[in-house]
Amino acid sequence: MTIEEYLRAMETNFSPERTYGKSAVIQYQFTGSQTGTCHAIIENGTLHTAQGPHPAPTATVISDFDVWMRVMAYRQDPLLAYQEGCYQVVGDLETLMESDSWFPRRVQ
């Protein structure tokens, strides 16, 4: 998977009804097999994704790309991975945790 494919997957899995009244910018800084920054802007039931940094993210995930893909696929426990330092979060951790419900996905 590439960063562009990850952004498309976010768009495919987005549940707008779960974000009415919500506003957040989730940014991702990836290292490893895919290197780069991207972000998702969630605003009252809408989603816009883009590559590159956002000037004012609500939360930023800093992670090896492959680690984050395992977390997103439920192949690595997100809380345990966070506690073990496999990825970092700068900003509003609560919003990042809540955002998991905005992008439901199948357990693989």
FIROLUM-919550 format. One record per residue (C-alpha): x, y, z; residue number from 1. Coordinates in steps of 0.5 Angstrom, whole numbers, padded with zeros to 4 digits. Example, Ala and Ser with C-alpha at 12.3 -4.5 7.8 and 13.67 -1.06 7.14 Angstrom:
REM FIROLUM-919550
<pt><X>0025</X><Y>-0009</Y><Z>0016</Z><pos>1</pos></pt>
<pt><X>0027</X><Y>-0002</Y><Z>0014</Z><pos>2</pos></pt>
This chain:
REM FIROLUM-919550
<pt><X>0000</X><Y>0000</Y><Z>0000</Z><pos>1</pos></pt>
<pt><X>0002</X><Y>0007</Y><Z>-0001</Z><pos>2</pos></pt>
<pt><X>0000</X><Y>0014</Y><Z>0002</Z><pos>3</pos></pt>
<pt><X>-0004</X><Y>0015</Y><Z>-0004</Z><pos>4</pos></pt>
<pt><X>-0008</X><Y>0009</Y><Z>-0003</Z><pos>5</pos></pt>
<pt><X>-0008</X><Y>0010</Y><Z>0005</Z><pos>6</pos></pt>
<pt><X>-0012</X><Y>0016</Y><Z>0003</Z><pos>7</pos></pt>
<pt><X>-0017</X><Y>0013</Y><Z>-0002</Z><pos>8</pos></pt>
<pt><X>-0018</X><Y>0008</Y><Z>0003</Z><pos>9</pos></pt>
<pt><X>-0020</X><Y>0013</Y><Z>0009</Z><pos>10</pos></pt>
<pt><X>-0025</X><Y>0016</Y><Z>0004</Z><pos>11</pos></pt>
<pt><X>-0028</X><Y>0009</Y><Z>0002</Z><pos>12</pos></pt>
<pt><X>-0029</X><Y>0008</Y><Z>0009</Z><pos>13</pos></pt>
<pt><X>-0031</X><Y>0014</Y><Z>0012</Z><pos>14</pos></pt>
<pt><X>-0038</X><Y>0015</Y><Z>0016</Z><pos>15</pos></pt>
<pt><X>-0040</X><Y>0022</Y><Z>0015</Z><pos>16</pos></pt>
<pt><X>-0046</X><Y>0020</Y><Z>0020</Z><pos>17</pos></pt>
<pt><X>-0041</X><Y>0019</Y><Z>0025</Z><pos>18</pos></pt>
<pt><X>-0038</X><Y>0026</Y><Z>0024</Z><pos>19</pos></pt>
<pt><X>-0044</X><Y>0031</Y><Z>0024</Z><pos>20</pos></pt>
<pt><X>-0042</X><Y>0036</Y><Z>0029</Z><pos>21</pos></pt>
<pt><X>-0035</X><Y>0034</Y><Z>0029</Z><pos>22</pos></pt>
<pt><X>-0029</X><Y>0038</Y><Z>0027</Z><pos>23</pos></pt>
<pt><X>-0022</X><Y>0035</Y><Z>0027</Z><pos>24</pos></pt>
<pt><X>-0015</X><Y>0035</Y><Z>0022</Z><pos>25</pos></pt>
<pt><X>-0011</X><Y>0029</Y><Z>0023</Z><pos>26</pos></pt>
<pt><X>-0004</X><Y>0029</Y><Z>0020</Z><pos>27</pos></pt>
<pt><X>0000</X><Y>0023</Y><Z>0019</Z><pos>28</pos></pt>
<pt><X>0008</X><Y>0023</Y><Z>0019</Z><pos>29</pos></pt>
<pt><X>0010</X><Y>0017</Y><Z>0016</Z><pos>30</pos></pt>
<pt><X>0017</X><Y>0014</Y><Z>0016</Z><pos>31</pos></pt>
<pt><X>0020</X><Y>0007</Y><Z>0013</Z><pos>32</pos></pt>
<pt><X>0017</X><Y>0004</Y><Z>0007</Z><pos>33</pos></pt>
<pt><X>0013</X><Y>0010</Y><Z>0005</Z><pos>34</pos></pt>
<pt><X>0016</X><Y>0017</Y><Z>0007</Z><pos>35</pos></pt>
<pt><X>0012</X><Y>0023</Y><Z>0007</Z><pos>36</pos></pt>
<pt><X>0006</X><Y>0027</Y><Z>0011</Z><pos>37</pos></pt>
<pt><X>-0001</X><Y>0027</Y><Z>0009</Z><pos>38</pos></pt>
<pt><X>-0008</X><Y>0029</Y><Z>0013</Z><pos>39</pos></pt>
<pt><X>-0015</X><Y>0029</Y><Z>0013</Z><pos>40</pos></pt>
<pt><X>-0020</X><Y>0034</Y><Z>0015</Z><pos>41</pos></pt>
<pt><X>-0026</X><Y>0032</Y><Z>0018</Z><pos>42</pos></pt>
<pt><X>-0032</X><Y>0038</Y><Z>0018</Z><pos>43</pos></pt>
<pt><X>-0039</X><Y>0036</Y><Z>0020</Z><pos>44</pos></pt>
<pt><X>-0040</X><Y>0030</Y><Z>0016</Z><pos>45</pos></pt>
<pt><X>-0035</X><Y>0032</Y><Z>0010</Z><pos>46</pos></pt>
<pt><X>-0028</X><Y>0029</Y><Z>0009</Z><pos>47</pos></pt>
<pt><X>-0022</X><Y>0032</Y><Z>0005</Z><pos>48</pos></pt>
<pt><X>-0016</X><Y>0028</Y><Z>0005</Z><pos>49</pos></pt>
<pt><X>-0009</X><Y>0031</Y><Z>0002</Z><pos>50</pos></pt>
<pt><X>-0002</X><Y>0030</Y><Z>0002</Z><pos>51</pos></pt>
<pt><X>0003</X><Y>0034</Y><Z>0005</Z><pos>52</pos></pt>
<pt><X>0003</X><Y>0038</Y><Z>0012</Z><pos>53</pos></pt>
<pt><X>-0003</X><Y>0042</Y><Z>0015</Z><pos>54</pos></pt>
<pt><X>-0002</X><Y>0048</Y><Z>0018</Z><pos>55</pos></pt>
<pt><X>-0006</X><Y>0047</Y><Z>0024</Z><pos>56</pos></pt>
<pt><X>-0007</X><Y>0039</Y><Z>0026</Z><pos>57</pos></pt>
<pt><X>-0011</X><Y>0037</Y><Z>0031</Z><pos>58</pos></pt>
<pt><X>-0007</X><Y>0031</Y><Z>0032</Z><pos>59</pos></pt>
<pt><X>-0001</X><Y>0028</Y><Z>0029</Z><pos>60</pos></pt>
<pt><X>0001</X><Y>0021</Y><Z>0028</Z><pos>61</pos></pt>
<pt><X>0008</X><Y>0020</Y><Z>0027</Z><pos>62</pos></pt>
<pt><X>0010</X><Y>0013</Y><Z>0025</Z><pos>63</pos></pt>
<pt><X>0013</X><Y>0008</Y><Z>0021</Z><pos>64</pos></pt>
<pt><X>0008</X><Y>0007</Y><Z>0015</Z><pos>65</pos></pt>
<pt><X>0008</X><Y>-0001</Y><Z>0016</Z><pos>66</pos></pt>
<pt><X>0007</X><Y>-0001</Y><Z>0024</Z><pos>67</pos></pt>
<pt><X>0001</X><Y>0004</Y><Z>0022</Z><pos>68</pos></pt>
<pt><X>-0002</X><Y>0000</Y><Z>0017</Z><pos>69</pos></pt>
<pt><X>-0002</X><Y>-0006</Y><Z>0022</Z><pos>70</pos></pt>
<pt><X>-0005</X><Y>-0002</Y><Z>0027</Z><pos>71</pos></pt>
<pt><X>-0011</X><Y>0000</Y><Z>0022</Z><pos>72</pos></pt>
<pt><X>-0012</X><Y>-0007</Y><Z>0020</Z><pos>73</pos></pt>
<pt><X>-0012</X><Y>-0009</Y><Z>0027</Z><pos>74</pos></pt>
<pt><X>-0006</X><Y>-0014</Y><Z>0026</Z><pos>75</pos></pt>
<pt><X>-0003</X><Y>-0010</Y><Z>0032</Z><pos>76</pos></pt>
<pt><X>-0006</X><Y>-0007</Y><Z>0038</Z><pos>77</pos></pt>
<pt><X>-0006</X><Y>0000</Y><Z>0038</Z><pos>78</pos></pt>
<pt><X>-0006</X><Y>0002</Y><Z>0045</Z><pos>79</pos></pt>
<pt><X>0000</X><Y>-0003</Y><Z>0046</Z><pos>80</pos></pt>
<pt><X>0003</X><Y>0000</Y><Z>0040</Z><pos>81</pos></pt>
<pt><X>0003</X><Y>0007</Y><Z>0043</Z><pos>82</pos></pt>
<pt><X>0005</X><Y>0005</Y><Z>0050</Z><pos>83</pos></pt>
<pt><X>0011</X><Y>0001</Y><Z>0047</Z><pos>84</pos></pt>
<pt><X>0013</X><Y>0007</Y><Z>0043</Z><pos>85</pos></pt>
<pt><X>0012</X><Y>0004</Y><Z>0036</Z><pos>86</pos></pt>
<pt><X>0008</X><Y>0011</Y><Z>0034</Z><pos>87</pos></pt>
<pt><X>0007</X><Y>0018</Y><Z>0037</Z><pos>88</pos></pt>
<pt><X>0002</X><Y>0022</Y><Z>0038</Z><pos>89</pos></pt>
<pt><X>0003</X><Y>0030</Y><Z>0038</Z><pos>90</pos></pt>
<pt><X>-0004</X><Y>0034</Y><Z>0040</Z><pos>91</pos></pt>
<pt><X>-0011</X><Y>0031</Y><Z>0042</Z><pos>92</pos></pt>
<pt><X>-0010</X><Y>0024</Y><Z>0043</Z><pos>93</pos></pt>
<pt><X>-0017</X><Y>0024</Y><Z>0045</Z><pos>94</pos></pt>
<pt><X>-0020</X><Y>0026</Y><Z>0038</Z><pos>95</pos></pt>
<pt><X>-0015</X><Y>0021</Y><Z>0035</Z><pos>96</pos></pt>
<pt><X>-0018</X><Y>0015</Y><Z>0039</Z><pos>97</pos></pt>
<pt><X>-0025</X><Y>0018</Y><Z>0037</Z><pos>98</pos></pt>
<pt><X>-0023</X><Y>0018</Y><Z>0030</Z><pos>99</pos></pt>
<pt><X>-0023</X><Y>0011</Y><Z>0030</Z><pos>100</pos></pt>
<pt><X>-0030</X><Y>0010</Y><Z>0030</Z><pos>101</pos></pt>
<pt><X>-0031</X><Y>0015</Y><Z>0024</Z><pos>102</pos></pt>
<pt><X>-0027</X><Y>0010</Y><Z>0019</Z><pos>103</pos></pt>
<pt><X>-0030</X><Y>0003</Y><Z>0021</Z><pos>104</pos></pt>
<pt><X>-0026</X><Y>-0002</Y><Z>0017</Z><pos>105</pos></pt>
<pt><X>-0027</X><Y>-0010</Y><Z>0017</Z><pos>106</pos></pt>
<pt><X>-0022</X><Y>-0014</Y><Z>0022</Z><pos>107</pos></pt>
<pt><X>-0017</X><Y>-0018</Y><Z>0018</Z><pos>108</pos></pt>
